[in-house]
Amino acid sequence: MPTEFKYEIVEKIAVLSESSKGWTKEFNLVSWNEKDPKYDIREWSPDGTKMGKGITLSPDEAAILKKALNSRKDLE
């Protein structure tokens, strides 16, 4: 039996893209199992009840990613 988990989207930061089936790839701040929120990138179904695999980042990891992205000349 799969382990049940809880999540709460604390803040919707950005929709990065949308698929032809309506799923959106989002960058959000999410609390997993009532723990401190982490930055999260994953796909969500149109009604928000299903999610795809994603990645979570601590604030320190998000800061490193931000610095790396800011240093990219091809993203200016």
C-alpha positions as CSV (number, residue, x, y, z in Angstrom):
1,M,0.0,0.0,0.0
2,P,1.5,3.4,-1.0
3,T,2.4,5.8,1.8
4,E,0.1,8.7,2.0
5,F,1.5,12.2,2.0
6,K,0.2,15.7,2.3
7,Y,1.2,18.8,0.4
8,E,0.2,22.4,0.3
9,I,1.1,24.9,-2.4
10,V,2.1,27.8,-0.2
11,E,2.8,30.2,-3.1
12,K,2.4,29.8,-6.9
13,I,5.4,31.6,-8.3
14,A,5.3,30.9,-12.1
15,V,3.8,28.7,-14.8
16,L,6.8,27.8,-17.0
17,S,4.8,26.0,-19.8
18,E,1.6,24.3,-20.7
19,S,1.1,21.0,-22.6
20,S,-1.5,20.4,-25.3
21,K,-3.4,18.3,-22.7
22,G,-3.5,21.2,-20.3
23,W,-0.9,20.1,-17.8
24,T,1.3,23.0,-16.6
25,K,4.9,22.9,-15.5
26,E,5.0,25.2,-12.5
27,F,7.6,26.7,-10.1
28,N,6.0,26.9,-6.7
29,L,6.7,27.0,-3.0
30,V,5.3,23.7,-1.5
31,S,5.1,22.3,2.0
32,W,5.4,18.5,1.9
33,N,4.0,16.6,4.9
34,E,3.6,19.8,6.9
35,K,7.4,20.6,6.8
36,D,9.0,23.8,5.9
37,P,8.2,24.8,2.3
38,K,10.7,24.1,-0.5
39,Y,10.9,25.4,-4.0
40,D,9.4,22.9,-6.4
41,I,9.3,22.4,-10.2
42,R,6.9,19.8,-11.5
43,E,3.9,19.3,-13.8
44,W,0.3,19.6,-12.5
45,S,-2.9,18.4,-14.1
46,P,-5.4,21.0,-15.2
47,D,-7.5,20.6,-12.0
48,G,-4.4,20.5,-9.7
49,T,-5.3,17.1,-8.3
50,K,-2.5,15.1,-10.0
51,M,1.2,15.8,-10.3
52,G,4.1,14.5,-12.3
53,K,7.6,13.8,-11.1
54,G,9.5,16.9,-10.1
55,I,12.3,18.3,-8.2
56,T,12.4,20.2,-4.9
57,L,15.0,22.7,-3.8
58,S,15.9,24.0,-0.4
59,P,16.3,27.8,-0.2
60,D,20.1,27.4,-0.3
61,E,19.8,25.2,-3.4
62,A,17.4,27.6,-5.1
63,A,19.9,30.5,-4.4
64,I,22.7,28.5,-6.1
65,L,20.5,27.8,-9.1
66,K,19.5,31.5,-9.3
67,K,23.1,32.6,-9.2
68,A,24.0,30.0,-11.9
69,L,21.1,31.1,-14.2
70,N,21.9,34.8,-13.7
71,S,25.5,34.1,-14.9
72,R,24.3,32.6,-18.1
73,K,24.8,35.0,-21.1
74,D,22.4,33.0,-23.3
75,L,19.5,33.7,-20.9
76,E,19.7,37.5,-21.0
